[in-house]
Every structure is written in C-alpha cells, then in structure tokens.
Amino acid sequence: MLIWCSILLFLGITAFLDNIFTQNEIFRTINSVLFMLVSLGLLVRTSTKQRIGRRESYQKRIDELEQQIRDLTQKERPTQKTKVEV
C-alpha cells in the first residue's frame, strides 16, 4: 500500500511540475492514465483486504460460538440422569 501511495505522490508531483513548466502535451495523457490505473489498483487492493478482514472476523466468531457449544454440551452431560443400580 505504501508503494502505491508513493507512486501516486510521484505522479502528483510530476503533474504539478508539468503544469508549471508545460513541457509536453503527451505527458498529461500518460500521467492521467497512470493516475487512473494506480487508483484502480488501490481500490481493488483495499476492497480485497476488507473482504479478507471480514472473513477473518466471521471465522473468529464461528470459533467462539463452537467453543460455547462445546462448553454447554459438556455442562449438560454430568447433569443428565444416570441409571442407578439397585
């Protein structure tokens, strides 16, 4: 993520300098395409990380609930009536 942000910063600085010095018209087209591609990459990466984080939180919650079920079933077993031998 840091690399992506560094690339965006570099592109922003070069676009600013290009506006000041107005060197090449082609650079503006290339720079805008690069901005779009890097932004798209950041969006995809962020959404992927959010989905992975959501799955991890769901898995933790499932593990907690399974543990609670195990605890409840273990508590119920000793309280069940057993046959008394006469």
PDB file with SEQRES, HELIX, SHEET and CRYST1 records, atoms N, CA, C and O in Angstrom:
SEQRES   1 A   86  MET LEU ILE TRP CYS SER ILE LEU LEU PHE LEU GLY ILE          
SEQRES   2 A   86  THR ALA PHE LEU ASP ASN ILE PHE THR GLN ASN GLU ILE          
SEQRES   3 A   86  PHE ARG THR ILE ASN SER VAL LEU PHE MET LEU VAL SER          
SEQRES   4 A   86  LEU GLY LEU LEU VAL ARG THR SER THR LYS GLN ARG ILE          
SEQRES   5 A   86  GLY ARG ARG GLU SER TYR GLN LYS ARG ILE ASP GLU LEU          
SEQRES   6 A   86  GLU GLN GLN ILE ARG ASP LEU THR GLN LYS GLU ARG PRO          
SEQRES   7 A   86  THR GLN LYS THR LYS VAL GLU VAL                              
HELIX    1 AA1 LEU A    2  PHE A   21  1                                  20    
HELIX    2 AA2 GLU A   25  THR A   79  1                                  55    
CRYST1    1.000    1.000    1.000  90.00  90.00  90.00 P 1           1          
ATOM      1  N   MET A   1       0.835  -1.182   0.000  1.00  0.00           N  
ATOM      2  CA  MET A   1       0.000   0.000   0.000  1.00  0.00           C  
ATOM      3  C   MET A   1       0.884   1.251   0.000  1.00  0.00           C  
ATOM      4  O   MET A   1       0.566   2.250  -0.645  1.00  0.00           O  
ATOM      5  N   LEU A   2       1.991   1.178   0.728  1.00  0.00           N  
ATOM      6  CA  LEU A   2       2.906   2.315   0.783  1.00  0.00           C  
ATOM      7  C   LEU A   2       3.504   2.594  -0.594  1.00  0.00           C  
ATOM      8  O   LEU A   2       3.687   3.751  -0.975  1.00  0.00           O  
ATOM      9  N   ILE A   3       3.805   1.543  -1.327  1.00  0.00           N  
ATOM     10  CA  ILE A   3       4.373   1.712  -2.666  1.00  0.00           C  
ATOM     11  C   ILE A   3       3.364   2.394  -3.592  1.00  0.00           C  
ATOM     12  O   ILE A   3       3.716   3.291  -4.358  1.00  0.00           O  
ATOM     13  N   TRP A   4       2.098   1.951  -3.507  1.00  0.00           N  
ATOM     14  CA  TRP A   4       1.054   2.549  -4.347  1.00  0.00           C  
ATOM     15  C   TRP A   4       0.909   4.041  -4.031  1.00  0.00           C  
ATOM     16  O   TRP A   4       0.804   4.867  -4.938  1.00  0.00           O  
ATOM     17  N   CYS A   5       0.905   4.369  -2.766  1.00  0.00           N  
ATOM     18  CA  CYS A   5       0.765   5.780  -2.371  1.00  0.00           C  
ATOM     19  C   CYS A   5       1.976   6.594  -2.805  1.00  0.00           C  
ATOM     20  O   CYS A   5       1.839   7.756  -3.188  1.00  0.00           O  
ATOM     21  N   SER A   6       3.162   5.990  -2.748  1.00  0.00           N  
ATOM     22  CA  SER A   6       4.371   6.682  -3.205  1.00  0.00           C  
ATOM     23  C   SER A   6       4.300   6.960  -4.708  1.00  0.00           C  
ATOM     24  O   SER A   6       4.697   8.028  -5.172  1.00  0.00           O  
ATOM     25  N   ILE A   7       3.792   5.989  -5.453  1.00  0.00           N  
ATOM     26  CA  ILE A   7       3.642   6.188  -6.900  1.00  0.00           C  
ATOM     27  C   ILE A   7       2.666   7.325  -7.178  1.00  0.00           C  
ATOM     28  O   ILE A   7       2.920   8.171  -8.036  1.00  0.00           O  
ATOM     29  N   LEU A   8       1.548   7.343  -6.451  1.00  0.00           N  
ATOM     30  CA  LEU A   8       0.581   8.431  -6.636  1.00  0.00           C  
ATOM     31  C   LEU A   8       1.193   9.788  -6.288  1.00  0.00           C  
ATOM     32  O   LEU A   8       0.946  10.775  -6.980  1.00  0.00           O  
ATOM     33  N   LEU A   9       1.985   9.839  -5.224  1.00  0.00           N  
ATOM     34  CA  LEU A   9       2.643  11.088  -4.846  1.00  0.00           C  
ATOM     35  C   LEU A   9       3.600  11.544  -5.944  1.00  0.00           C  
ATOM     36  O   LEU A   9       3.628  12.718  -6.312  1.00  0.00           O  
ATOM     37  N   PHE A  10       4.379  10.603  -6.459  1.00  0.00           N  
ATOM     38  CA  PHE A  10       5.311  10.930  -7.538  1.00  0.00           C  
ATOM     39  C   PHE A  10       4.569  11.446  -8.766  1.00  0.00           C  
ATOM     40  O   PHE A  10       4.979  12.438  -9.370  1.00  0.00           O  
ATOM     41  N   LEU A  11       3.478  10.776  -9.136  1.00  0.00           N  
ATOM     42  CA  LEU A  11       2.699  11.226 -10.289  1.00  0.00           C  
ATOM     43  C   LEU A  11       2.090  12.602 -10.043  1.00  0.00           C  
ATOM     44  O   LEU A  11       2.021  13.426 -10.955  1.00  0.00           O  
ATOM     45  N   GLY A  12       1.650  12.848  -8.817  1.00  0.00           N  
ATOM     46  CA  GLY A  12       1.094  14.159  -8.491  1.00  0.00           C  
ATOM     47  C   GLY A  12       2.127  15.262  -8.595  1.00  0.00           C  
ATOM     48  O   GLY A  12       1.843  16.342  -9.113  1.00  0.00           O  
ATOM     49  N   ILE A  13       3.327  14.989  -8.103  1.00  0.00           N  
ATOM     50  CA  ILE A  13       4.404  15.990  -8.177  1.00  0.00           C  
ATOM     51  C   ILE A  13       4.780  16.259  -9.629  1.00  0.00           C  
ATOM     52  O   ILE A  13       4.954  17.411 -10.025  1.00  0.00           O  
ATOM     53  N   THR A  14       4.905  15.194 -10.425  1.00  0.00           N  
ATOM     54  CA  THR A  14       5.257  15.397 -11.835  1.00  0.00           C  
ATOM     55  C   THR A  14       4.148  16.131 -12.587  1.00  0.00           C  
ATOM     56  O   THR A  14       4.432  16.938 -13.472  1.00  0.00           O  
ATOM     57  N   ALA A  15       2.891  15.859 -12.244  1.00  0.00           N  
ATOM     58  CA  ALA A  15       1.789  16.585 -12.891  1.00  0.00           C  
ATOM     59  C   ALA A  15       1.828  18.061 -12.507  1.00  0.00           C  
ATOM     60  O   ALA A  15       1.573  18.928 -13.342  1.00  0.00           O  
ATOM     61  N   PHE A  16       2.146  18.344 -11.252  1.00  0.00           N  
ATOM     62  CA  PHE A  16       2.253  19.735 -10.799  1.00  0.00           C  
ATOM     63  C   PHE A  16       3.383  20.454 -11.534  1.00  0.00           C  
ATOM     64  O   PHE A  16       3.212  21.579 -12.003  1.00  0.00           O  
ATOM     65  N   LEU A  17       4.535  19.794 -11.628  1.00  0.00           N  
ATOM     66  CA  LEU A  17       5.666  20.401 -12.334  1.00  0.00           C  
ATOM     67  C   LEU A  17       5.354  20.575 -13.817  1.00  0.00           C  
ATOM     68  O   LEU A  17       5.772  21.557 -14.431  1.00  0.00           O  
ATOM     69  N   ASP A  18       4.625  19.628 -14.390  1.00  0.00           N  
ATOM     70  CA  ASP A  18       4.248  19.735 -15.798  1.00  0.00           C  
ATOM     71  C   ASP A  18       3.331  20.933 -16.025  1.00  0.00           C  
ATOM     72  O   ASP A  18       3.441  21.622 -17.039  1.00  0.00           O  
ATOM     73  N   ASN A  19       2.428  21.178 -15.078  1.00  0.00           N  
ATOM     74  CA  ASN A  19       1.555  22.346 -15.201  1.00  0.00           C  
ATOM     75  C   ASN A  19       2.346  23.647 -15.097  1.00  0.00           C  
ATOM     76  O   ASN A  19       2.033  24.628 -15.773  1.00  0.00           O  
ATOM     77  N   ILE A  20       3.365  23.648 -14.252  1.00  0.00           N  
ATOM     78  CA  ILE A  20       4.170  24.869 -14.086  1.00  0.00           C  
ATOM     79  C   ILE A  20       5.013  25.136 -15.335  1.00  0.00           C  
ATOM     80  O   ILE A  20       5.037  26.255 -15.849  1.00  0.00           O  
ATOM     81  N   PHE A  21       5.698  24.107 -15.813  1.00  0.00           N  
ATOM     82  CA  PHE A  21       6.643  24.308 -16.916  1.00  0.00           C  
ATOM     83  C   PHE A  21       6.042  24.027 -18.290  1.00  0.00           C  
ATOM     84  O   PHE A  21       6.609  24.462 -19.293  1.00  0.00           O  
ATOM     85  N   THR A  22       4.941  23.333 -18.374  1.00  0.00           N  
ATOM     86  CA  THR A  22       4.240  23.000 -19.619  1.00  0.00           C  
ATOM     87  C   THR A  22       5.214  22.494 -20.681  1.00  0.00           C  
ATOM     88  O   THR A  22       5.400  23.117 -21.726  1.00  0.00           O  
ATOM     89  N   GLN A  23       5.821  21.363 -20.388  1.00  0.00           N  
ATOM     90  CA  GLN A  23       6.805  20.793 -21.304  1.00  0.00           C  
ATOM     91  C   GLN A  23       6.148  20.023 -22.455  1.00  0.00           C  
ATOM     92  O   GLN A  23       6.242  20.414 -23.618  1.00  0.00           O  
ATOM     93  N   ASN A  24       5.488  18.928 -22.103  1.00  0.00           N  
ATOM     94  CA  ASN A  24       4.958  18.044 -23.143  1.00  0.00           C  
ATOM     95  C   ASN A  24       3.465  17.853 -22.973  1.00  0.00           C  
ATOM     96  O   ASN A  24       2.964  17.710 -21.857  1.00  0.00           O  
ATOM     97  N   GLU A  25       2.777  17.853 -24.066  1.00  0.00           N  
ATOM     98  CA  GLU A  25       1.340  17.598 -24.035  1.00  0.00           C  
ATOM     99  C   GLU A  25       1.062  16.103 -23.871  1.00  0.00           C  
ATOM    100  O   GLU A  25       0.048  15.726 -23.284  1.00  0.00           O  
ATOM    101  N   ILE A  26       1.952  15.249 -24.384  1.00  0.00           N  
ATOM    102  CA  ILE A  26       1.750  13.798 -24.301  1.00  0.00           C  
ATOM    103  C   ILE A  26       1.859  13.316 -22.855  1.00  0.00           C  
ATOM    104  O   ILE A  26       1.202  12.352 -22.463  1.00  0.00           O  
ATOM    105  N   PHE A  27       2.694  13.996 -22.066  1.00  0.00           N  
ATOM    106  CA  PHE A  27       2.877  13.567 -20.676  1.00  0.00           C  
ATOM    107  C   PHE A  27       1.572  13.669 -19.899  1.00  0.00           C  
ATOM    108  O   PHE A  27       1.313  12.842 -19.025  1.00  0.00           O  
ATOM    109  N   ARG A  28       0.759  14.653 -20.196  1.00  0.00           N  
ATOM    110  CA  ARG A  28      -0.509  14.822 -19.480  1.00  0.00           C  
ATOM    111  C   ARG A  28      -1.427  13.634 -19.725  1.00  0.00           C  
ATOM    112  O   ARG A  28      -2.107  13.173 -18.809  1.00  0.00           O  
ATOM    113  N   THR A  29      -1.448  13.142 -20.945  1.00  0.00           N  
ATOM    114  CA  THR A  29      -2.279  11.979 -21.265  1.00  0.00           C  
ATOM    115  C   THR A  29      -1.760  10.741 -20.546  1.00  0.00           C  
ATOM    116  O   THR A  29      -2.532  10.000 -19.938  1.00  0.00           O  
ATOM    117  N   ILE A  30      -0.464  10.523 -20.617  1.00  0.00           N  
ATOM    118  CA  ILE A  30       0.128   9.357 -19.958  1.00  0.00           C  
ATOM    119  C   ILE A  30      -0.063   9.450 -18.449  1.00  0.00           C  
ATOM    120  O   ILE A  30      -0.393   8.457 -17.799  1.00  0.00           O  
ATOM    121  N   ASN A  31       0.141  10.630 -17.897  1.00  0.00           N  
ATOM    122  CA  ASN A  31       0.013  10.826 -16.454  1.00  0.00           C  
ATOM    123  C   ASN A  31      -1.416  10.554 -15.991  1.00  0.00           C  
ATOM    124  O   ASN A  31      -1.620   9.936 -14.947  1.00  0.00           O  
ATOM    125  N   SER A  32      -2.397  11.007 -16.753  1.00  0.00           N  
ATOM    126  CA  SER A  32      -3.787  10.774 -16.345  1.00  0.00           C  
ATOM    127  C   SER A  32      -4.130   9.290 -16.406  1.00  0.00           C  
ATOM    128  O   SER A  32      -4.854   8.791 -15.545  1.00  0.00           O  
ATOM    129  N   VAL A  33      -3.622   8.582 -17.407  1.00  0.00           N  
ATOM    130  CA  VAL A  33      -3.857   7.132 -17.498  1.00  0.00           C  
ATOM    131  C   VAL A  33      -3.191   6.425 -16.324  1.00  0.00           C  
ATOM    132  O   VAL A  33      -3.782   5.524 -15.727  1.00  0.00           O  
ATOM    133  N   LEU A  34      -1.973   6.822 -15.989  1.00  0.00           N  
ATOM    134  CA  LEU A  34      -1.286   6.205 -14.850  1.00  0.00           C  
ATOM    135  C   LEU A  34      -2.026   6.480 -13.547  1.00  0.00           C  
ATOM    136  O   LEU A  34      -2.134   5.598 -12.695  1.00  0.00           O  
ATOM    137  N   PHE A  35      -2.536   7.696 -13.388  1.00  0.00           N  
ATOM    138  CA  PHE A  35      -3.341   8.012 -12.201  1.00  0.00           C  
ATOM    139  C   PHE A  35      -4.544   7.080 -12.099  1.00  0.00           C  
ATOM    140  O   PHE A  35      -4.840   6.553 -11.026  1.00  0.00           O  
ATOM    141  N   MET A  36      -5.232   6.880 -13.215  1.00  0.00           N  
ATOM    142  CA  MET A  36      -6.413   6.014 -13.199  1.00  0.00           C  
ATOM    143  C   MET A  36      -6.045   4.576 -12.862  1.00  0.00           C  
ATOM    144  O   MET A  36      -6.739   3.927 -12.079  1.00  0.00           O  
ATOM    145  N   LEU A  37      -4.962   4.073 -13.443  1.00  0.00           N  
ATOM    146  CA  LEU A  37      -4.567   2.689 -13.188  1.00  0.00           C  
ATOM    147  C   LEU A  37      -4.135   2.476 -11.739  1.00  0.00           C  
ATOM    148  O   LEU A  37      -4.507   1.482 -11.116  1.00  0.00           O  
ATOM    149  N   VAL A  38      -3.356   3.401 -11.213  1.00  0.00           N  
ATOM    150  CA  VAL A  38      -2.915   3.269  -9.823  1.00  0.00           C  
ATOM    151  C   VAL A  38      -4.101   3.403  -8.876  1.00  0.00           C  
ATOM    152  O   VAL A  38      -4.180   2.686  -7.879  1.00  0.00           O  
ATOM    153  N   SER A  39      -5.012   4.303  -9.174  1.00  0.00           N  
ATOM    154  CA  SER A  39      -6.208   4.452  -8.337  1.00  0.00           C  
ATOM    155  C   SER A  39      -7.056   3.189  -8.380  1.00  0.00           C  
ATOM    156  O   SER A  39      -7.578   2.754  -7.354  1.00  0.00           O  
ATOM    157  N   LEU A  40      -7.194   2.602  -9.560  1.00  0.00           N  
ATOM    158  CA  LEU A  40      -7.935   1.352  -9.680  1.00  0.00           C  
ATOM    159  C   LEU A  40      -7.258   0.246  -8.874  1.00  0.00           C  
ATOM    160  O   LEU A  40      -7.926  -0.540  -8.202  1.00  0.00           O  
ATOM    161  N   GLY A  41      -5.936   0.192  -8.947  1.00  0.00           N  
ATOM    162  CA  GLY A  41      -5.197  -0.800  -8.163  1.00  0.00           C  
ATOM    163  C   GLY A  41      -5.411  -0.618  -6.671  1.00  0.00           C  
ATOM    164  O   GLY A  41      -5.580  -1.597  -5.944  1.00  0.00           O  
ATOM    165  N   LEU A  42      -5.404   0.630  -6.207  1.00  0.00           N  
ATOM    166  CA  LEU A  42      -5.655   0.906  -4.787  1.00  0.00           C  
ATOM    167  C   LEU A  42      -7.061   0.488  -4.379  1.00  0.00           C  
ATOM    168  O   LEU A  42      -7.251  -0.078  -3.302  1.00  0.00           O  
ATOM    169  N   LEU A  43      -8.043   0.759  -5.226  1.00  0.00           N  
ATOM    170  CA  LEU A  43      -9.419   0.372  -4.915  1.00  0.00           C  
ATOM    171  C   LEU A  43      -9.571  -1.144  -4.828  1.00  0.00           C  
ATOM    172  O   LEU A  43     -10.220  -1.656  -3.916  1.00  0.00           O  
ATOM    173  N   VAL A  44      -8.974  -1.856  -5.777  1.00  0.00           N  
ATOM    174  CA  VAL A  44      -9.061  -3.319  -5.769  1.00  0.00           C  
ATOM    175  C   VAL A  44      -8.358  -3.880  -4.544  1.00  0.00           C  
ATOM    176  O   VAL A  44      -8.887  -4.771  -3.879  1.00  0.00           O  
ATOM    177  N   ARG A  45      -7.190  -3.377  -4.245  1.00  0.00           N  
ATOM    178  CA  ARG A  45      -6.427  -3.858  -3.081  1.00  0.00           C  
ATOM    179  C   ARG A  45      -7.184  -3.602  -1.779  1.00  0.00           C  
ATOM    180  O   ARG A  45      -7.247  -4.475  -0.914  1.00  0.00           O  
ATOM    181  N   THR A  46      -7.756  -2.414  -1.639  1.00  0.00           N  
ATOM    182  CA  THR A  46      -8.493  -2.068  -0.426  1.00  0.00           C  
ATOM    183  C   THR A  46      -9.730  -2.935  -0.270  1.00  0.00           C  
ATOM    184  O   THR A  46     -10.009  -3.425   0.824  1.00  0.00           O  
ATOM    185  N   SER A  47     -10.474  -3.131  -1.353  1.00  0.00           N  
ATOM    186  CA  SER A  47     -11.687  -3.958  -1.250  1.00  0.00           C  
ATOM    187  C   SER A  47     -11.339  -5.410  -0.954  1.00  0.00           C  
ATOM    188  O   SER A  47     -12.063  -6.080  -0.218  1.00  0.00           O  
ATOM    189  N   THR A  48     -10.243  -5.904  -1.518  1.00  0.00           N  
ATOM    190  CA  THR A  48      -9.810  -7.274  -1.231  1.00  0.00           C  
ATOM    191  C   THR A  48      -9.437  -7.423   0.237  1.00  0.00           C  
ATOM    192  O   THR A  48      -9.821  -8.398   0.884  1.00  0.00           O  
ATOM    193  N   LYS A  49      -8.696  -6.467   0.759  1.00  0.00           N  
ATOM    194  CA  LYS A  49      -8.312  -6.516   2.176  1.00  0.00           C  
ATOM    195  C   LYS A  49      -9.528  -6.441   3.088  1.00  0.00           C  
ATOM    196  O   LYS A  49      -9.559  -7.102   4.125  1.00  0.00           O  
ATOM    197  N   GLN A  50     -10.528  -5.648   2.721  1.00  0.00           N  
ATOM    198  CA  GLN A  50     -11.745  -5.564   3.531  1.00  0.00           C  
ATOM    199  C   GLN A  50     -12.470  -6.901   3.545  1.00  0.00           C  
ATOM    200  O   GLN A  50     -12.943  -7.341   4.593  1.00  0.00           O  
ATOM    201  N   ARG A  51     -12.561  -7.552   2.383  1.00  0.00           N  
ATOM    202  CA  ARG A  51     -13.229  -8.858   2.326  1.00  0.00           C  
ATOM    203  C   ARG A  51     -12.481  -9.891   3.158  1.00  0.00           C  
ATOM    204  O   ARG A  51     -13.097 -10.690   3.864  1.00  0.00           O  
ATOM    205  N   ILE A  52     -11.165  -9.877   3.075  1.00  0.00           N  
ATOM    206  CA  ILE A  52     -10.366 -10.828   3.855  1.00  0.00           C  
ATOM    207  C   ILE A  52     -10.549 -10.568   5.342  1.00  0.00           C  
ATOM    208  O   ILE A  52     -10.686 -11.509   6.124  1.00  0.00           O  
ATOM    209  N   GLY A  53     -10.552  -9.302   5.737  1.00  0.00           N  
ATOM    210  CA  GLY A  53     -10.764  -8.958   7.146  1.00  0.00           C  
ATOM    211  C   GLY A  53     -12.129  -9.380   7.634  1.00  0.00           C  
ATOM    212  O   GLY A  53     -12.271  -9.856   8.761  1.00  0.00           O  
ATOM    213  N   ARG A  54     -13.140  -9.210   6.791  1.00  0.00           N  
ATOM    214  CA  ARG A  54     -14.496  -9.611   7.157  1.00  0.00           C  
ATOM    215  C   ARG A  54     -14.565 -11.127   7.336  1.00  0.00           C  
ATOM    216  O   ARG A  54     -15.189 -11.614   8.279  1.00  0.00           O  
ATOM    217  N   ARG A  55     -13.925 -11.870   6.433  1.00  0.00           N  
ATOM    218  CA  ARG A  55     -13.905 -13.334   6.550  1.00  0.00           C  
ATOM    219  C   ARG A  55     -13.198 -13.773   7.828  1.00  0.00           C  
ATOM    220  O   ARG A  55     -13.644 -14.700   8.504  1.00  0.00           O  
ATOM    221  N   GLU A  56     -12.098 -13.105   8.156  1.00  0.00           N  
ATOM    222  CA  GLU A  56     -11.377 -13.456   9.377  1.00  0.00           C  
ATOM    223  C   GLU A  56     -12.230 -13.199  10.613  1.00  0.00           C  
ATOM    224  O   GLU A  56     -12.223 -14.000  11.548  1.00  0.00           O  
ATOM    225  N   SER A  57     -12.959 -12.098  10.624  1.00  0.00           N  
ATOM    226  CA  SER A  57     -13.812 -11.811  11.786  1.00  0.00           C  
ATOM    227  C   SER A  57     -14.947 -12.822  11.876  1.00  0.00           C  
ATOM    228  O   SER A  57     -15.326 -13.233  12.973  1.00  0.00           O  
ATOM    229  N   TYR A  58     -15.498 -13.229  10.720  1.00  0.00           N  
ATOM    230  CA  TYR A  58     -16.538 -14.264  10.734  1.00  0.00           C  
ATOM    231  C   TYR A  58     -15.978 -15.582  11.259  1.00  0.00           C  
ATOM    232  O   TYR A  58     -16.637 -16.278  12.032  1.00  0.00           O  
ATOM    233  N   GLN A  59     -14.766 -15.922  10.838  1.00  0.00           N  
ATOM    234  CA  GLN A  59     -14.163 -17.177  11.287  1.00  0.00           C  
ATOM    235  C   GLN A  59     -13.902 -17.145  12.790  1.00  0.00           C  
ATOM    236  O   GLN A  59     -14.112 -18.148  13.472  1.00  0.00           O  
ATOM    237  N   LYS A  60     -13.451 -16.017  13.311  1.00  0.00           N  
ATOM    238  CA  LYS A  60     -13.242 -15.901  14.761  1.00  0.00           C  
ATOM    239  C   LYS A  60     -14.556 -16.069  15.508  1.00  0.00           C  
ATOM    240  O   LYS A  60     -14.613 -16.740  16.539  1.00  0.00           O  
ATOM    241  N   ARG A  61     -15.607 -15.456  14.985  1.00  0.00           N  
ATOM    242  CA  ARG A  61     -16.924 -15.560  15.635  1.00  0.00           C  
ATOM    243  C   ARG A  61     -17.434 -16.996  15.587  1.00  0.00           C  
ATOM    244  O   ARG A  61     -18.016 -17.474  16.561  1.00  0.00           O  
ATOM    245  N   ILE A  62     -17.225 -17.685  14.479  1.00  0.00           N  
ATOM    246  CA  ILE A  62     -17.632 -19.088  14.375  1.00  0.00           C  
ATOM    247  C   ILE A  62     -16.875 -19.928  15.390  1.00  0.00           C  
ATOM    248  O   ILE A  62     -17.466 -20.783  16.049  1.00  0.00           O  
ATOM    249  N   ASP A  63     -15.575 -19.694  15.526  1.00  0.00           N  
ATOM    250  CA  ASP A  63     -14.782 -20.440  16.509  1.00  0.00           C  
ATOM    251  C   ASP A  63     -15.280 -20.190  17.930  1.00  0.00           C  
ATOM    252  O   ASP A  63     -15.357 -21.119  18.734  1.00  0.00           O  
ATOM    253  N   GLU A  64     -15.618 -18.938  18.240  1.00  0.00           N  
ATOM    254  CA  GLU A  64     -16.146 -18.618  19.571  1.00  0.00           C  
ATOM    255  C   GLU A  64     -17.467 -19.334  19.824  1.00  0.00           C  
ATOM    256  O   GLU A  64     -17.682 -19.884  20.905  1.00  0.00           O  
ATOM    257  N   LEU A  65     -18.343 -19.329  18.837  1.00  0.00           N  
ATOM    258  CA  LEU A  65     -19.640 -19.989  19.001  1.00  0.00           C  
ATOM    259  C   LEU A  65     -19.488 -21.502  19.132  1.00  0.00           C  
ATOM    260  O   LEU A  65     -20.201 -22.130  19.915  1.00  0.00           O  
ATOM    261  N   GLU A  66     -18.566 -22.089  18.373  1.00  0.00           N  
ATOM    262  CA  GLU A  66     -18.318 -23.526  18.504  1.00  0.00           C  
ATOM    263  C   GLU A  66     -17.799 -23.854  19.899  1.00  0.00           C  
ATOM    264  O   GLU A  66     -18.180 -24.870  20.482  1.00  0.00           O  
ATOM    265  N   GLN A  67     -16.938 -23.006  20.432  1.00  0.00           N  
ATOM    266  CA  GLN A  67     -16.430 -23.229  21.784  1.00  0.00           C  
ATOM    267  C   GLN A  67     -17.555 -23.119  22.809  1.00  0.00           C  
ATOM    268  O   GLN A  67     -17.607 -23.907  23.753  1.00  0.00           O  
ATOM    269  N   GLN A  68     -18.446 -22.164  22.636  1.00  0.00           N  
ATOM    270  CA  GLN A  68     -19.584 -22.029  23.549  1.00  0.00           C  
ATOM    271  C   GLN A  68     -20.482 -23.256  23.480  1.00  0.00           C  
ATOM    272  O   GLN A  68     -20.987 -23.713  24.506  1.00  0.00           O  
ATOM    273  N   ILE A  69     -20.685 -23.792  22.286  1.00  0.00           N  
ATOM    274  CA  ILE A  69     -21.496 -25.007  22.141  1.00  0.00           C  
ATOM    275  C   ILE A  69     -20.823 -26.168  22.854  1.00  0.00           C  
ATOM    276  O   ILE A  69     -21.487 -26.932  23.554  1.00  0.00           O  
ATOM    277  N   ARG A  70     -19.508 -26.311  22.685  1.00  0.00           N  
ATOM    278  CA  ARG A  70     -18.780 -27.383  23.378  1.00  0.00           C  
ATOM    279  C   ARG A  70     -18.906 -27.243  24.889  1.00  0.00           C  
ATOM    280  O   ARG A  70     -19.123 -28.228  25.595  1.00  0.00           O  
ATOM    281  N   ASP A  71     -18.770 -26.016  25.382  1.00  0.00           N  
ATOM    282  CA  ASP A  71     -18.886 -25.787  26.825  1.00  0.00           C  
ATOM    283  C   ASP A  71     -20.276 -26.144  27.327  1.00  0.00           C  
ATOM    284  O   ASP A  71     -20.414 -26.768  28.379  1.00  0.00           O  
ATOM    285  N   LEU A  72     -21.297 -25.756  26.592  1.00  0.00           N  
ATOM    286  CA  LEU A  72     -22.671 -26.044  27.013  1.00  0.00           C  
ATOM    287  C   LEU A  72     -22.969 -27.535  26.977  1.00  0.00           C  
ATOM    288  O   LEU A  72     -23.643 -28.050  27.870  1.00  0.00           O  
ATOM    289  N   THR A  73     -22.485 -28.230  25.971  1.00  0.00           N  
ATOM    290  CA  THR A  73     -22.745 -29.673  25.904  1.00  0.00           C  
ATOM    291  C   THR A  73     -21.983 -30.413  26.995  1.00  0.00           C  
ATOM    292  O   THR A  73     -22.473 -31.420  27.505  1.00  0.00           O  
ATOM    293  N   GLN A  74     -20.808 -29.941  27.363  1.00  0.00           N  
ATOM    294  CA  GLN A  74     -20.061 -30.586  28.447  1.00  0.00           C  
ATOM    295  C   GLN A  74     -20.728 -30.341  29.790  1.00  0.00           C  
ATOM    296  O   GLN A  74     -20.687 -31.208  30.662  1.00  0.00           O  
ATOM    297  N   LYS A  75     -21.337 -29.188  29.973  1.00  0.00           N  
ATOM    298  CA  LYS A  75     -22.036 -28.896  31.227  1.00  0.00           C  
ATOM    299  C   LYS A  75     -23.301 -29.729  31.351  1.00  0.00           C  
ATOM    300  O   LYS A  75     -23.674 -30.126  32.455  1.00  0.00           O  
ATOM    301  N   GLU A  76     -23.962 -29.998  30.239  1.00  0.00           N  
ATOM    302  CA  GLU A  76     -25.206 -30.760  30.271  1.00  0.00           C  
ATOM    303  C   GLU A  76     -24.965 -32.233  30.538  1.00  0.00           C  
ATOM    304  O   GLU A  76     -25.816 -32.873  31.156  1.00  0.00           O  
ATOM    305  N   ARG A  77     -23.878 -32.790  30.117  1.00  0.00           N  
ATOM    306  CA  ARG A  77     -23.625 -34.223  30.271  1.00  0.00           C  
ATOM    307  C   ARG A  77     -23.605 -34.676  31.734  1.00  0.00           C  
ATOM    308  O   ARG A  77     -24.266 -35.666  32.049  1.00  0.00           O  
ATOM    309  N   PRO A  78     -22.899 -34.023  32.631  1.00  0.00           N  
ATOM    310  CA  PRO A  78     -22.903 -34.503  34.024  1.00  0.00           C  
ATOM    311  C   PRO A  78     -24.262 -34.335  34.706  1.00  0.00           C  
ATOM    312  O   PRO A  78     -24.559 -35.066  35.651  1.00  0.00           O  
ATOM    313  N   THR A  79     -25.075 -33.412  34.263  1.00  0.00           N  
ATOM    314  CA  THR A  79     -26.359 -33.196  34.924  1.00  0.00           C  
ATOM    315  C   THR A  79     -27.426 -34.156  34.438  1.00  0.00           C  
ATOM    316  O   THR A  79     -28.504 -34.229  35.028  1.00  0.00           O  
ATOM    317  N   GLN A  80     -27.148 -34.893  33.376  1.00  0.00           N  
ATOM    318  CA  GLN A  80     -28.137 -35.848  32.896  1.00  0.00           C  
ATOM    319  C   GLN A  80     -28.270 -36.980  33.909  1.00  0.00           C  
ATOM    320  O   GLN A  80     -27.309 -37.357  34.579  1.00  0.00           O  
ATOM    321  N   LYS A  81     -29.479 -37.506  34.002  1.00  0.00           N  
ATOM    322  CA  LYS A  81     -29.739 -38.579  34.959  1.00  0.00           C  
ATOM    323  C   LYS A  81     -29.079 -39.861  34.479  1.00  0.00           C  
ATOM    324  O   LYS A  81     -29.155 -40.227  33.306  1.00  0.00           O  
ATOM    325  N   THR A  82     -28.442 -40.516  35.403  1.00  0.00           N  
ATOM    326  CA  THR A  82     -27.840 -41.804  35.091  1.00  0.00           C  
ATOM    327  C   THR A  82     -28.630 -42.885  35.806  1.00  0.00           C  
ATOM    328  O   THR A  82     -29.282 -42.630  36.818  1.00  0.00           O  
ATOM    329  N   LYS A  83     -28.566 -44.077  35.276  1.00  0.00           N  
ATOM    330  CA  LYS A  83     -29.295 -45.188  35.888  1.00  0.00           C  
ATOM    331  C   LYS A  83     -28.609 -45.581  37.194  1.00  0.00           C  
ATOM    332  O   LYS A  83     -27.391 -45.744  37.266  1.00  0.00           O  
ATOM    333  N   VAL A  84     -29.408 -45.720  38.175  1.00  0.00           N  
ATOM    334  CA  VAL A  84     -28.892 -46.124  39.474  1.00  0.00           C  
ATOM    335  C   VAL A  84     -29.059 -47.633  39.587  1.00  0.00           C  
ATOM    336  O   VAL A  84     -30.159 -48.158  39.412  1.00  0.00           O  
ATOM    337  N   GLU A  85     -27.978 -48.317  39.875  1.00  0.00           N  
ATOM    338  CA  GLU A  85     -28.052 -49.772  40.002  1.00  0.00           C  
ATOM    339  C   GLU A  85     -28.598 -50.134  41.367  1.00  0.00           C  
ATOM    340  O   GLU A  85     -28.155 -49.607  42.387  1.00  0.00           O  
ATOM    341  N   VAL A  86     -29.544 -51.021  41.375  1.00  0.00           N  
ATOM    342  CA  VAL A  86     -30.173 -51.436  42.625  1.00  0.00           C  
ATOM    343  C   VAL A  86     -29.674 -52.776  43.055  1.00  0.00           C  
ATOM    344  O   VAL A  86     -30.095 -53.288  44.092  1.00  0.00           O  
TER     345      VAL A  86                                                      
END                                                                             
